[in-house]
Amino acid sequence: MKAAIQRRWPDAKRKALALVLLDVRFGDDEQFGFTLLRALREDSRFGDDLPIVMLTSEDDAKRALAGELNANGFLPKHDADKQALWSRSELDLRVLKYGLIPDDRDDSLLAATHTSRLLGHSLPLLKVLRAARFYALDPRGSRILYGETGTGKTEIGRLHHCYTSRKGPYIHWFADPATKDIAKGELFGGWKGAFTGADNHQAGKIEKAHGGTFFLDEIANLPRDVQMAIPANSRPG
């Protein structure tokens, strides 16, 4: 079986694969899907990089085995006579969540978020895009982006924001070491009368990002006391 799979796998089309949807059962063979899943994971050409979603019943044993073999996700398998095998939205969600797909945002979304499309089809880039979409599905909490200067962290942050359900704006602020003395005011704002010349309430960057995403660039440049004050002033919501 494994040799047959390897002979017939289209190497030339590997780059075009966003996701493999694999049924557990094929004909009378109730282990076919597991055999194919195991073969793909053991094949050095694919390994864990190839996203595979299993079409399974609610059988806990089958789901557990698929999980042990590193299936990325599942689609529920229903009785075809009673209801649809899956809904388009369920499939779309798993492709979005696990698929190795390029930046496919439409022009209207790009314009609305004042951003540009991220071009490229290399595996490392597609994995970064997948991670940005994956974590955007749960908009709660904070994320940390690591990368050298100029690698596109700000744009990845914008892409992540695009795929969340947040309605607020995307606010980017660079922690310039030269302005660390005014960082508190920039981030947290100030109330009227809090200091000389404060005639009105001044909203900080964090407050302006309420309901959206605040991207703090180079947090390590900030004084430690300012870093420690950020969690208390940036609750999810």
N, CA, C and O of each residue as an XYZ file, in Angstrom:
948
protein
N       0.825     -1.206      0.000
C       0.000      0.000      0.000
C       0.865      1.264      0.000
O       0.642      2.171     -0.802
N       1.861      1.322      0.910
C       2.687      2.509      1.018
C       3.439      2.785     -0.282
O       3.533      3.932     -0.717
N       3.978      1.717     -0.906
C       4.706      1.892     -2.161
C       3.789      2.427     -3.249
O       4.190      3.277     -4.044
N       2.559      1.928     -3.282
C       1.598      2.383     -4.293
C       1.266      3.858     -4.097
O       1.133      4.608     -5.065
N       1.135      4.262     -2.847
C       0.849      5.666     -2.541
C       1.987      6.549     -3.013
O       1.760      7.583     -3.641
N       3.220      6.139     -2.708
C       4.380      6.942     -3.060
C       4.562      7.050     -4.563
O       4.964      8.102     -5.060
N       4.272      5.980     -5.298
C       4.434      6.010     -6.766
C       3.437      6.958     -7.412
O       3.730      7.586     -8.429
N       2.266      7.055     -6.818
C       1.194      7.816     -7.457
C       1.055      9.247     -6.930
O       0.238     10.016     -7.435
N       1.845      9.602     -5.926
C       1.711     10.961     -5.388
C       2.324     11.970     -6.347
O       3.480     11.808     -6.737
N       1.586     13.011     -6.742
C       2.066     13.970     -7.751
C       3.072     14.979     -7.188
O       2.680     16.055     -6.735
N       4.356     14.641     -7.212
C       5.379     15.535     -6.668
C       5.319     16.926     -7.298
O       5.479     17.935     -6.611
N       5.088     16.970     -8.603
C       5.118     18.253     -9.312
C       4.010     19.190     -8.838
O       4.100     20.404     -9.023
N       2.961     18.627     -8.224
C       1.838     19.449     -7.799
C       1.857     19.737     -6.305
O       0.908     20.314     -5.774
N       2.922     19.344     -5.625
C       2.979     19.524     -4.177
C       2.741     20.972     -3.776
O       2.055     21.227     -2.786
N       3.285     21.919     -4.513
C       3.141     23.330     -4.142
C       1.700     23.814     -4.256
O       1.328     24.811     -3.637
N       0.884     23.107     -5.049
C      -0.492     23.539     -5.253
C      -1.427     23.010     -4.175
O      -2.599     23.385     -4.149
N      -0.934     22.139     -3.274
C      -1.785     21.536     -2.267
C      -1.950     22.467     -1.074
O      -0.974     22.852     -0.430
N      -3.188     22.818     -0.791
C      -3.459     23.620      0.394
C      -3.777     22.718      1.577
O      -3.422     23.026      2.715
N      -4.448     21.604      1.304
C      -4.890     20.726      2.375
C      -5.350     19.402      1.770
O      -5.899     19.381      0.668
N      -5.132     18.307      2.478
C      -5.615     16.989      2.058
C      -6.801     16.612      2.939
O      -6.682     16.578      4.164
N      -7.939     16.329      2.320
C      -9.130     15.868      3.033
C      -9.205     14.357      2.842
O      -9.352     13.882      1.716
N      -9.107     13.610      3.916
C      -8.906     12.163      3.844
C      -9.977     11.418      4.615
O     -10.148     11.627      5.816
N     -10.711     10.532      3.910
C     -11.713      9.699      4.561
C     -11.025      8.521      5.246
O     -10.025      8.003      4.749
N     -11.561      8.108      6.375
C     -10.979      6.976      7.091
C     -11.241      5.679      6.329
O     -10.366      4.819      6.233
N     -12.426      5.548      5.801
C     -12.819      4.293      5.144
C     -12.862      4.457      3.637
O     -13.315      5.480      3.123
N     -12.381      3.426      2.924
C     -12.448      3.404      1.463
C     -12.923      2.021      1.055
O     -12.195      1.039      1.197
N     -14.156      1.948      0.545
C     -14.721      0.647      0.214
C     -14.890     -0.186      1.477
O     -15.469      0.266      2.465
N     -14.374     -1.408      1.427
C     -14.468     -2.291      2.587
C     -13.279     -2.157      3.529
O     -13.236     -2.794      4.582
N     -12.321     -1.331      3.147
C     -11.119     -1.170      3.959
C     -11.344     -0.069      4.990
O     -11.328      1.115      4.654
N     -11.554     -0.463      6.250
C     -11.835      0.506      7.298
C     -10.576      1.165      7.861
O     -10.665      2.054      8.707
N      -9.406      0.731      7.393
C      -8.146      1.309      7.863
C      -7.420      2.085      6.771
O      -6.290      2.529      6.972
N      -8.065      2.252      5.616
C      -7.400      2.883      4.483
C      -6.875      4.275      4.826
O      -5.724      4.601      4.536
N      -7.724      5.087      5.442
C      -7.322      6.458      5.760
C      -6.139      6.507      6.700
O      -5.249      7.343      6.543
N      -6.123      5.612      7.683
C      -5.011      5.579      8.623
C      -3.721      5.125      7.934
O      -2.637      5.629      8.227
N      -3.856      4.165      7.012
C      -2.683      3.694      6.272
C      -2.081      4.816      5.440
O      -0.864      4.998      5.411
N      -2.946      5.567      4.764
C      -2.479      6.675      3.938
C      -1.915      7.800      4.799
O      -0.880      8.374      4.460
N      -2.573      8.119      5.896
C      -2.096      9.161      6.796
C      -0.710      8.812      7.337
O       0.184      9.657      7.363
N      -0.541      7.561      7.767
C       0.755      7.122      8.306
C       1.839      7.212      7.226
O       2.956      7.649      7.500
N       1.504      6.798      6.000
C       2.481      6.819      4.907
C       2.905      8.244      4.575
O       4.082      8.499      4.320
N       1.960      9.168      4.578
C       2.282     10.560      4.265
C       3.145     11.192      5.354
O       4.062     11.958      5.058
N       2.848     10.871      6.615
C       3.627     11.442      7.705
C       5.049     10.875      7.749
O       5.981     11.555      8.178
N       5.207      9.629      7.304
C       6.538      9.004      7.317
C       7.357      9.376      6.101
O       8.570      9.164      6.087
N       6.715      9.931      5.069
C       7.410     10.287      3.839
C       8.176     11.592      4.055
O       7.568     12.612      4.380
N       9.465     11.575      3.886
C      10.299     12.748      4.148
C       9.960     13.927      3.246
O      10.301     15.065      3.570
N       9.300     13.678      2.125
C       8.928     14.778      1.235
C       7.810     15.638      1.813
O       7.637     16.784      1.400
N       7.051     15.099      2.762
C       5.898     15.815      3.295
C       6.009     16.028      4.796
O       5.911     17.157      5.276
N       6.215     14.932      5.547
C       6.332     15.042      6.993
C       5.120     15.719      7.609
O       3.987     15.475      7.193
N       5.358     16.572      8.603
C       4.263     17.248      9.295
C       3.836     18.539      8.608
O       2.896     19.195      9.057
N       4.522     18.916      7.514
C       4.190     20.172      6.838
C       2.914     20.073      6.012
O       2.247     21.082      5.781
N       2.568     18.872      5.566
C       1.384     18.701      4.724
C       0.140     18.689      5.607
O       0.002     17.795      6.441
N      -0.772     19.651      5.453
C      -1.967     19.691      6.299
C      -2.975     18.622      5.875
O      -3.357     18.546      4.707
N      -3.397     17.806      6.824
C      -4.330     16.706      6.558
C      -5.491     16.775      7.536
O      -5.289     16.795      8.750
N      -6.701     16.810      7.007
C      -7.910     16.799      7.819
C      -8.652     15.501      7.543
O      -8.902     15.151      6.390
N      -9.002     14.790      8.611
C      -9.668     13.499      8.483
C     -11.187     13.664      8.504
O     -11.733     14.456      9.272
N     -11.844     12.908      7.652
C     -13.298     12.828      7.637
C     -13.666     11.620      8.485
O     -13.470     10.483      8.056
N     -14.201     11.852      9.696
C     -14.402     10.768     10.647
C     -15.793     10.790     11.242
O     -16.498     11.798     11.195
N     -16.173      9.652     11.803
C     -17.388      9.571     12.598
C     -17.051     10.072     13.996
O     -15.943     10.549     14.244
N     -17.994      9.962     14.887
C     -17.751     10.398     16.258
C     -17.114      9.289     17.088
O     -17.123      9.359     18.317
N     -16.574      8.286     16.448
C     -15.896      7.186     17.128
C     -14.634      7.720     17.810
O     -13.691      8.135     17.135
N     -14.617      7.709     19.132
C     -13.496      8.277     19.877
C     -12.191      7.556     19.585
O     -11.132      8.183     19.546
N     -12.252      6.243     19.378
C     -11.039      5.471     19.111
C     -10.412      5.895     17.786
O      -9.192      6.019     17.685
N     -11.243      6.116     16.775
C     -10.730      6.544     15.471
C     -10.129      7.943     15.556
O      -9.072      8.209     14.984
N     -10.792      8.812     16.255
C     -10.289     10.181     16.399
C      -8.972     10.189     17.178
O      -8.062     10.960     16.871
N      -8.883      9.326     18.184
C      -7.655      9.254     18.976
C      -6.493      8.753     18.126
O      -5.380      9.272     18.214
N      -6.761      7.733     17.295
C      -5.696      7.202     16.440
C      -5.263      8.242     15.419
O      -4.069      8.404     15.165
N      -6.221      8.947     14.833
C      -5.877      9.986     13.864
C      -5.044     11.083     14.537
O      -4.131     11.639     13.926
N      -5.365     11.386     15.795
C      -4.588     12.380     16.517
C      -3.169     11.909     16.771
O      -2.226     12.695     16.677
N      -3.009     10.636     17.092
C      -1.672     10.078     17.324
C      -0.826     10.122     16.052
O       0.398     10.237     16.118
N      -1.485     10.030     14.898
C      -0.778     10.054     13.616
C      -0.627     11.476     13.078
O      -0.241     11.678     11.927
N      -0.932     12.445     13.916
C      -0.736     13.865     13.586
C      -1.665     14.394     12.497
O      -1.247     15.186     11.652
N      -2.917     13.960     12.517
C      -3.908     14.617     11.667
C      -4.120     16.022     12.221
O      -4.144     16.213     13.437
N      -4.275     17.005     11.335
C      -4.401     18.389     11.787
C      -5.777     18.717     12.335
O      -5.917     19.567     13.214
N      -6.800     18.035     11.809
C      -8.148     18.351     12.260
C      -9.134     17.319     11.765
O      -8.755     16.322     11.151
N     -10.400     17.564     12.036
C     -11.438     16.602     11.706
C     -12.654     17.297     11.113
O     -12.939     18.458     11.407
N     -13.366     16.548     10.265
C     -14.695     16.950      9.814
C     -15.645     15.829     10.220
O     -15.351     14.659      9.980
N     -16.778     16.166     10.829
C     -17.706     15.105     11.264
C     -18.343     14.410     10.072
O     -18.697     15.053      9.084
N     -18.486     13.096     10.168
C     -19.090     12.300      9.098
C     -20.496     11.907      9.532
O     -20.677     11.187     10.514
N     -21.488     12.389      8.789
C     -22.873     12.135      9.150
C     -23.491     11.093      8.227
O     -22.884     10.667      7.244
N     -24.710     10.695      8.567
C     -25.488      9.814      7.711
C     -25.962     10.622      6.505
O     -26.746     11.560      6.649
N     -25.481     10.250      5.310
C     -25.763     11.033      4.103
C     -27.255     11.105      3.799
O     -27.700     12.024      3.112
N     -28.052     10.120      4.314
C     -29.488     10.123      4.046
C     -30.232     11.120      4.938
O     -31.372     11.488      4.655
N     -29.576     11.550      6.011
C     -30.251     12.422      6.967
C     -29.804     13.869      6.870
O     -30.599     14.787      7.072
N     -28.545     14.070      6.564
C     -28.058     15.443      6.473
C     -26.811     15.494      5.610
O     -26.212     14.466      5.295
N     -26.435     16.691      5.237
C     -25.265     16.863      4.379
C     -24.024     16.314      5.062
O     -23.911     16.339      6.288
N     -23.089     15.815      4.250
C     -21.862     15.241      4.779
C     -21.090     16.278      5.566
O     -20.569     15.987      6.643
N     -21.014     17.475      5.038
C     -20.440     18.612      5.768
C     -20.952     19.888      5.131
O     -21.376     19.892      3.976
N     -20.912     20.935      5.866
C     -21.319     22.213      5.305
C     -20.111     22.907      4.704
O     -18.972     22.655      5.096
N     -20.376     23.781      3.752
C     -19.284     24.510      3.113
C     -18.520     25.333      4.148
O     -17.298     25.453      4.071
N     -19.242     25.898      5.114
C     -18.585     26.718      6.119
C     -17.633     25.897      6.983
O     -16.576     26.388      7.377
N     -18.005     24.639      7.282
C     -17.129     23.784      8.075
C     -15.837     23.494      7.330
O     -14.752     23.525      7.911
N     -15.963     23.213      6.040
C     -14.781     22.928      5.229
C     -13.916     24.178      5.070
O     -12.692     24.118      5.183
N     -14.567     25.303      4.808
C     -13.827     26.567      4.664
C     -13.033     26.878      5.922
O     -11.892     27.337      5.853
N     -13.650     26.623      7.078
C     -12.981     26.920      8.340
C     -11.725     26.084      8.502
O     -10.703     26.588      8.969
N     -11.784     24.807      8.123
C     -10.617     23.949      8.285
C      -9.528     24.257      7.267
O      -8.339     24.154      7.571
N      -9.932     24.632      6.065
C      -8.939     25.069      5.087
C      -8.243     26.333      5.593
O      -7.020     26.453      5.508
N      -9.031     27.274      6.121
C      -8.465     28.514      6.644
C      -7.552     28.244      7.834
O      -6.487     28.848      7.965
N      -7.982     27.331      8.697
C      -7.269     27.071      9.948
C      -5.988     26.278      9.735
O      -4.969     26.562     10.365
N      -6.030     25.290      8.856
C      -4.900     24.376      8.715
C      -4.194     24.459      7.361
O      -3.069     23.978      7.227
N      -4.830     25.056      6.365
C      -4.298     24.992      5.009
C      -3.066     25.845      4.767
O      -2.917     26.929      5.331
N      -2.194     25.337      3.925
C      -1.012     26.094      3.489
C      -1.411     26.878      2.243
O      -1.142     26.455      1.119
N      -2.043     28.002      2.450
C      -2.547     28.803      1.336
C      -1.928     30.191      1.393
O      -1.663     30.709      2.478
N      -1.694     30.797      0.233
C      -1.078     32.133      0.187
C      -2.036     33.208      0.679
O      -3.194     32.925      0.985
N      -1.555     34.419      0.752
C      -2.370     35.559      1.161
C      -3.421     35.812      0.083
O      -3.102     36.312     -0.996
N      -4.677     35.464      0.379
C      -5.736     35.561     -0.628
C      -6.780     36.616     -0.272
O      -7.913     36.549     -0.750
N      -6.410     37.594      0.564
C      -7.366     38.641      0.916
C      -7.757     39.449     -0.317
O      -6.918     39.747     -1.167
N      -9.039     39.800     -0.406
C      -9.491     40.558     -1.577
C      -9.096     42.030     -1.444
O      -8.729     42.500     -0.367
N      -9.183     42.734     -2.558
C      -8.717     44.126     -2.609
C      -9.466     45.041     -1.647
O      -8.879     45.974     -1.100
N     -10.767     44.783     -1.432
C     -11.548     45.648     -0.540
C     -11.070     45.511      0.897
O     -11.031     46.497      1.633
N     -10.706     44.293      1.305
C     -10.209     44.083      2.659
C      -8.832     44.715      2.832
O      -8.535     45.285      3.882
N      -7.999     44.616      1.809
C      -6.684     45.245      1.871
C      -6.812     46.759      2.003
O      -6.092     47.387      2.779
N      -7.735     47.334      1.240
C      -7.929     48.780      1.286
C      -8.471     49.221      2.643
O      -8.064     50.256      3.172
N      -9.387     48.435      3.203
C     -10.010     48.799      4.473
C      -9.012     48.784      5.621
O      -9.165     49.525      6.592
N      -7.995     47.943      5.511
C      -7.005     47.833      6.596
C      -5.697     48.538      6.249
O      -4.713     48.426      6.981
N      -5.688     49.263      5.136
C      -4.512     50.037      4.723
C      -3.252     49.168      4.695
O      -2.216     49.543      5.245
N      -3.354     48.031      4.064
C      -2.231     47.110      4.011
C      -2.042     46.592      2.596
O      -2.837     46.887      1.704
N      -0.989     45.821      2.400
C      -0.698     45.275      1.083
C      -0.641     43.753      1.161
O      -0.512     43.175      2.240
N      -0.739     43.125      0.012
C      -0.735     41.668     -0.021
C       0.680     41.138      0.215
O       1.659     41.714     -0.260
N       0.768     40.036      0.953
C       2.044     39.384      1.199
C       2.270     38.348      0.102
O       1.540     37.361      0.015
N       3.265     38.570     -0.721
C       3.491     37.720     -1.877
C       4.516     36.641     -1.568
O       5.509     36.894     -0.886
N       4.272     35.438     -2.073
C       5.228     34.357     -1.888
C       4.534     33.019     -1.713
O       3.406     32.957     -1.224
N       5.208     31.949     -2.113
C       4.655     30.599     -2.001
C       5.638     29.633     -1.349
O       5.444     28.419     -1.419
N       6.682     30.148     -0.720
C       7.634     29.253     -0.065
C       6.975     28.628      1.159
O       6.076     29.216      1.760
N       7.428     27.434      1.520
C       6.837     26.742      2.657
C       6.974     27.536      3.957
O       6.003     27.609      4.710
N       8.129     28.132      4.256
C       8.211     28.912      5.503
C       7.191     30.047      5.565
O       6.585     30.277      6.611
N       6.994     30.762      4.446
C       6.022     31.855      4.444
C       4.605     31.315      4.613
O       3.825     31.866      5.389
N       4.264     30.250      3.902
C       2.919     29.694      4.002
C       2.627     29.219      5.424
O       1.489     29.313      5.884
N       3.638     28.713      6.121
C       3.459     28.281      7.505
C       3.230     29.477      8.432
O       2.447     29.390      9.378
N       3.909     30.588      8.162
C       3.691     31.802      8.948
C       2.272     32.336      8.721
O       1.597     32.733      9.672
N       1.821     32.345      7.459
C       0.466     32.809      7.153
C      -0.567     31.909      7.822
O      -1.577     32.384      8.341
N      -0.301     30.602      7.803
C      -1.224     29.673      8.448
C      -1.309     29.960      9.951
O      -2.400     29.961     10.522
N      -0.168     30.202     10.587
C      -0.176     30.489     12.022
C      -0.942     31.769     12.326
O      -1.673     31.834     13.314
N      -0.779     32.793     11.481
C      -1.485     34.062     11.691
C      -2.994     33.867     11.608
O      -3.739     34.433     12.408
N      -3.448     33.073     10.648
C      -4.885     32.797     10.515
C      -5.385     31.919     11.661
O      -6.457     32.162     12.216
N      -4.598     30.894     12.009
C      -4.985     29.939     13.044
C      -5.257     30.655     14.364
O      -6.299     30.439     14.983
N      -4.324     31.506     14.797
C      -4.477     32.171     16.089
C      -5.488     33.311     16.028
O      -5.971     33.767     17.065
N      -5.811     33.771     14.829
C      -6.819     34.821     14.705
C      -8.222     34.298     14.979
O      -9.124     35.075     15.290
N      -8.414     32.980     14.865
C      -9.736     32.402     15.091
C     -10.156     32.513     16.550
O     -11.347     32.454     16.858
N      -9.196     32.672     17.447
C      -9.496     32.943     18.851
C      -8.926     34.325     19.166
O      -7.732     34.441     19.442
N      -9.742     35.369     19.132
C      -9.233     36.739     19.258
C      -8.825     37.131     20.664
O      -8.325     38.237     20.867
N      -9.022     36.260     21.639
C      -8.675     36.608     23.019
C      -7.170     36.493     23.246
O      -6.474     35.756     22.548
N      -6.688     37.238     24.237
C      -5.295     37.107     24.639
C      -4.333     37.848     23.735
O      -4.732     38.587     22.836
N      -3.041     37.627     23.999
C      -1.977     38.330     23.287
C      -1.136     37.357     22.480
O      -1.126     36.156     22.748
N      -0.436     37.883     21.498
C       0.454     37.090     20.651
C       1.822     37.760     20.623
O       1.923     38.980     20.754
N       2.865     36.971     20.455
C       4.218     37.495     20.326
C       4.773     37.084     18.970
O       4.753     35.903     18.622
N       5.266     38.044     18.208
C       5.886     37.787     16.908
C       7.392     37.986     17.032
O       7.860     39.033     17.479
N       8.138     36.969     16.630
C       9.592     37.052     16.639
C      10.098     37.128     15.199
O       9.532     36.500     14.304
N      11.142     37.882     14.983
C      11.727     37.953     13.648
C      12.744     39.069     13.560
O      12.685     40.043     14.310
N      13.677     38.919     12.638
C      14.688     39.953     12.436
C      14.054     41.219     11.872
O      12.947     41.183     11.335
N      14.757     42.328     11.996
C      14.292     43.595     11.438
C      14.099     43.481      9.929
O      14.973     42.994      9.211
N      12.941     43.937      9.463
C      12.677     43.921      8.025
C      12.059     42.654      7.490
O      11.913     42.509      6.277
N      11.683     41.714      8.372
C      11.103     40.457      7.889
C       9.585     40.512      7.738
O       8.976     39.543      7.283
N       8.969     41.630      8.112
C       7.533     41.780      7.859
C       6.628     41.526      9.044
O       5.465     41.166      8.860
N       7.127     41.704     10.259
C       6.289     41.441     11.438
C       5.055     42.344     11.475
O       3.965     41.908     11.844
N       5.242     43.605     11.089
C       4.106     44.535     11.119
C       3.009     44.089     10.159
O       1.827     44.152     10.495
N       3.395     43.639      8.968
C       2.389     43.198      7.996
C       1.735     41.889      8.409
O       0.555     41.669      8.135
N       2.495     41.021      9.067
C       1.896     39.788      9.585
C       0.878     40.142     10.666
O      -0.175     39.513     10.770
N       1.202     41.154     11.468
C       0.249     41.618     12.468
C      -1.033     42.131     11.834
O      -2.128     41.871     12.332
N      -0.893     42.863     10.732
C      -2.079     43.359     10.021
C      -2.902     42.198      9.465
O      -4.130     42.201      9.555
N      -2.226     41.215      8.896
C      -2.933     40.054      8.347
C      -3.672     39.319      9.457
O      -4.831     38.938      9.291
N      -3.006     39.123     10.582
C      -3.641     38.481     11.735
C      -4.908     39.231     12.136
O      -5.945     38.615     12.382
N      -4.825     40.563     12.203
C      -5.982     41.384     12.564
C      -7.111     41.214     11.554
O      -8.280     41.155     11.937
N      -6.775     41.134     10.277
C      -7.791     40.986      9.225
C      -8.651     39.744      9.423
O      -9.846     39.758      9.128
N      -8.046     38.674      9.922
C      -8.756     37.411     10.050
C      -9.457     37.248     11.395
O     -10.152     36.254     11.607
N      -9.289     38.204     12.304
C     -10.033     38.135     13.556
C     -11.440     38.673     13.348
O     -11.761     39.224     12.295
N     -12.269     38.503     14.363
C     -13.636     39.037     14.308
C     -13.713     40.427     14.928
O     -14.806     40.954     15.131
N     -12.559     41.027     15.232
C     -12.543     42.330     15.886
C     -13.018     43.430     14.938
O     -12.676     43.440     13.756
N     -13.796     44.334     15.467
C     -14.340     45.430     14.664
C     -13.532     46.713     14.798
O     -13.676     47.633     13.993
N     -12.679     46.771     15.821
C     -11.895     47.982     16.052
C     -10.708     48.080     15.106
O     -10.519     47.218     14.248
N      -9.900     49.142     15.265
C      -8.792     49.386     14.339
C      -7.542     48.571     14.663
O      -7.424     47.971     15.731
N      -6.634     48.570     13.729
C      -5.301     48.001     13.945
C      -4.371     49.178     14.203
O      -4.180     50.028     13.333
N      -3.791     49.228     15.406
C      -2.907     50.327     15.802
C      -1.497     49.790     15.980
O      -1.262     48.892     16.788
N      -0.558     50.348     15.215
C       0.852     49.953     15.335
C       1.630     51.088     15.975
O       1.472     52.250     15.599
N       2.486     50.742     16.961
C       3.326     51.753     17.600
C       4.718     51.185     17.811
O       4.881     50.122     18.410
N       5.718     51.895     17.317
C       7.112     51.465     17.456
C       7.718     52.091     18.704
O       7.689     53.310     18.874
N       8.262     51.260     19.568
C       8.884     51.732     20.806
C      10.304     52.218     20.509
O      11.277     51.486     20.686
N      10.394     53.437     20.065
C      11.691     54.030     19.734
C      12.475     54.296     21.034
O      11.970     54.974     21.928
N      13.694     53.769     21.139
C      14.482     53.988     22.365
C      14.670     55.468     22.680
O      14.821     55.837     23.845
N      14.662     56.311     21.666
C      14.897     57.743     21.873
C      13.721     58.428     22.557
O      13.868     59.535     23.077
N      12.553     57.783     22.563
C      11.358     58.407     23.147
C      10.854     57.645     24.374
O       9.683     57.759     24.737
N      11.731     56.873     25.010
C      11.286     56.056     26.144
C      10.769     56.885     27.310
O       9.972     56.395     28.111
N      11.218     58.146     27.417
C      10.775     58.992     28.525
C       9.311     59.411     28.396
O       8.678     59.778     29.387
N       8.779     59.358     27.190
C       7.371     59.744     26.992
C       6.510     58.529     26.638
O       5.367     58.673     26.202
N       7.074     57.329     26.831
C       6.371     56.102     26.438
C       5.064     55.928     27.198
O       4.062     55.518     26.613
N       5.059     56.232     28.495
C       3.831     56.063     29.281
C       2.695     56.912     28.727
O       1.568     56.437     28.585
N       2.992     58.155     28.419
C       1.960     59.020     27.875
C       1.473     58.544     26.521
O       0.278     58.601     26.233
N       2.391     58.073     25.685
C       2.025     57.586     24.357
C       1.124     56.350     24.459
O       0.139     56.224     23.731
N       1.471     55.458     25.358
C       0.739     54.200     25.465
C      -0.569     54.340     26.231
O      -1.609     53.848     25.790
N      -0.517     55.009     27.377
C      -1.656     55.025     28.284
C      -2.453     56.314     28.271
O      -3.544     56.372     28.839
N      -1.921     57.361     27.627
C      -2.626     58.633     27.596
C      -2.577     59.337     28.940
O      -1.720     59.034     29.770
N      -3.479     60.265     29.160
C      -3.509     60.995     30.421
C      -4.828     61.704     30.615
O      -5.512     62.039     29.648
N      -5.193     61.936     31.890
C      -6.443     62.612     32.214
C      -6.226     64.106     32.351
O      -5.116     64.564     32.620
N      -7.264     64.837     32.168
C      -7.217     66.289     32.300
C      -6.696     66.656     33.695
O      -7.195     66.152     34.701
N      -5.695     67.531     33.747
C      -5.140     67.978     35.015
C      -4.110     67.047     35.625
O      -3.599     67.324     36.710
N      -3.791     65.934     34.945
C      -2.836     64.974     35.506
C      -1.438     65.566     35.581
O      -0.643     65.175     36.435
N      -1.136     66.499     34.699
C       0.161     67.159     34.728
C       0.004     68.536     34.086
O      -1.002     68.813     33.433
N       0.986     69.378     34.273
C       0.935     70.740     33.748
C       0.735     70.727     32.232
O       1.478     70.074     31.499
N      -0.266     71.446     31.785
C      -0.534     71.518     30.353
C      -1.541     70.497     29.872
O      -1.925     70.511     28.702
N      -1.982     69.594     30.768
C      -2.967     68.577     30.367
C      -4.362     69.179     30.494
O      -5.024     69.034     31.521
N      -4.796     69.854     29.438
C      -6.083     70.551     29.468
C      -7.255     69.643     29.104
O      -8.407     69.964     29.397
N      -6.965     68.523     28.472
C      -8.014     67.599     28.051
C      -7.543     66.165     28.239
O      -6.355     65.886     28.405
N      -8.522     65.267     28.207
C      -8.174     63.850     28.257
C      -7.485     63.459     26.957
O      -7.994     63.738     25.872
N      -6.336     62.820     27.065
C      -5.590     62.371     25.892
C      -5.604     60.836     25.841
O      -5.049     60.178     26.720
N      -6.233     60.281     24.819
C      -6.287     58.824     24.692
C      -4.925     58.284     24.262
O      -4.295     58.826     23.354
N      -4.482     57.226     24.909
C      -3.230     56.581     24.528
C      -3.441     55.603     23.388
O      -4.575     55.344     22.986
N      -2.362     55.068     22.874
C      -2.448     54.131     21.750
C      -3.275     52.902     22.105
O      -4.040     52.400     21.282
N      -3.116     52.418     23.338
C      -3.854     51.222     23.749
C      -5.351     51.489     23.766
O      -6.135     50.660     23.306
N      -5.752     52.640     24.292
C      -7.175     52.995     24.317
C      -7.724     53.167     22.904
O      -8.857     52.775     22.627
N      -6.934     53.746     22.018
C      -7.386     53.946     20.641
C      -7.610     52.619     19.920
O      -8.396     52.541     18.975
N      -6.908     51.572     20.376
C      -7.044     50.259     19.730
C      -8.164     49.426     20.341
O      -8.310     48.249     20.009
N      -8.957     50.022     21.230
C     -10.025     49.274     21.905
C     -10.934     48.587     20.883
O     -11.389     49.211     19.924
N     -11.187     47.322     21.098
C     -12.029     46.561     20.186
C     -11.304     46.061     18.962
O     -11.884     45.356     18.136
N     -10.036     46.419     18.837
C      -9.253     45.994     17.678
C      -7.966     45.322     18.100
O      -7.959     44.500     19.016
N      -6.871     45.669     17.433
C      -5.574     45.053     17.703
C      -4.522     46.132     17.911
O      -4.389     47.047     17.099
N      -3.778     46.020     19.000
C      -2.665     46.924     19.249
C      -1.367     46.162     19.039
O      -1.098     45.179     19.730
N      -0.558     46.618     18.080
C       0.721     45.976     17.781
C       1.839     46.837     18.358
O       2.107     47.932     17.866
N       2.488     46.333     19.405
C       3.589     47.028     20.047
C       4.892     46.488     19.485
O       5.270     45.346     19.744
N       5.565     47.312     18.722
C       6.787     46.918     18.012
C       8.016     47.179     18.888
O       8.248     48.304     19.330
N       8.799     46.125     19.133
C      10.039     46.208     19.929
C       9.760     46.594     21.383
O      10.236     47.617     21.875
N       8.982     45.755     22.048
C       8.639     46.006     23.453
C       9.878     46.025     24.335
O       9.875     46.666     25.386
N      10.935     45.335     23.926
C      12.157     45.283     24.740
C      12.819     46.650     24.885
O      13.645     46.845     25.777
N      12.465     47.596     24.020
C      13.039     48.940     24.119
C      12.441     49.762     25.254
O      12.992     50.799     25.626
N      11.335     49.317     25.798
C      10.641     50.089     26.831
C      11.258     49.840     28.211
O      11.770     48.751     28.471
N      11.215     50.838     29.093
C      11.650     50.635     30.469
C      10.834     49.519     31.125
O       9.670     49.314     30.780
N      11.436     48.806     32.060
C      10.775     47.652     32.675
C       9.444     48.023     33.336
O       8.479     47.264     33.243
N       9.381     49.186     34.007
C       8.138     49.552     34.695
C       7.001     49.766     33.704
O       5.843     49.474     34.004
N       7.338     50.280     32.515
C       6.309     50.469     31.488
C       5.850     49.111     30.947
O       4.659     48.890     30.731
N       6.799     48.217     30.734
C       6.441     46.874     30.276
C       5.485     46.204     31.251
O       4.503     45.587     30.840
N       5.770     46.325     32.536
C       4.950     45.659     33.550
C       3.567     46.278     33.656
O       2.632     45.620     34.112
N       3.419     47.536     33.243
C       2.104     48.204     33.329
C       1.213     47.876     32.163
O       0.006     48.105     32.231
N       1.777     47.340     31.076
C       0.983     47.093     29.866
C      -0.122     46.073     30.078
O      -1.250     46.345     29.668
N       0.122     44.901     30.698
C      -0.975     43.925     30.853
C      -2.192     44.481     31.576
O      -3.327     44.182     31.207
N      -1.961     45.282     32.598
C      -3.089     45.840     33.361
C      -3.883     46.869     32.562
O      -5.033     47.162     32.890
N      -3.272     47.413     31.522
C      -3.944     48.442     30.730
C      -4.384     47.959     29.351
O      -4.802     48.755     28.510
N      -4.286     46.666     29.127
C      -4.648     46.159     27.792
C      -5.406     44.856     27.902
O      -5.043     43.863     27.273
N      -6.463     44.858     28.703
C      -7.306     43.677     28.817
C      -8.000     43.396     27.488
O      -8.406     44.328     26.794
N      -8.144     42.077     27.114
C      -8.828     41.758     25.863
C     -10.242     42.314     25.856
O     -10.942     42.302     26.868
N     -10.648     42.806     24.676
C     -11.997     43.348     24.577
C     -12.052     44.536     23.664
O     -13.121     45.115     23.468
